[in-house]
């Protein structure tokens, strides 16, 4: 009995060729009516970084990814109930949150924001993951 739907499965050998990793992961998981979206960054699904050095542009691409993954799971941005946003410099808070706020206008999710020392690749300035619940 399958209880989860895994969306956009991948292996880290392909996504992190500069690292010696071999992990099977996916971009999102649908479990019942709950969608868990993996942390999204300023890289599109073809592996192209958008907004090198620009946290606002990276946030815009990350949110495009979130929206697409939610739609692939049968959900939408209005279903998001929780966000966690990571930034690598406190000065990035305004450009990142201004961009993210545009996408969640009128949604009112709960939100956690963290300033961290770094992400998996040094050019990544922000990351956001979300949880959504599809209404019954």
Secondary structure, DSSP 8 states (H G I E B T S, - for coil): ---EEEEEEEEHHHHTTTS----EEEEEEEETTEEEEEEE-SB-TTS-B-STT-HHHHHHHHHHHHHHHHHHTT--GGGEEEEEEEESSGGGHHHHHHHHHHHTTTT--EEEEEE-S--SSTT--EEEEEEEE---
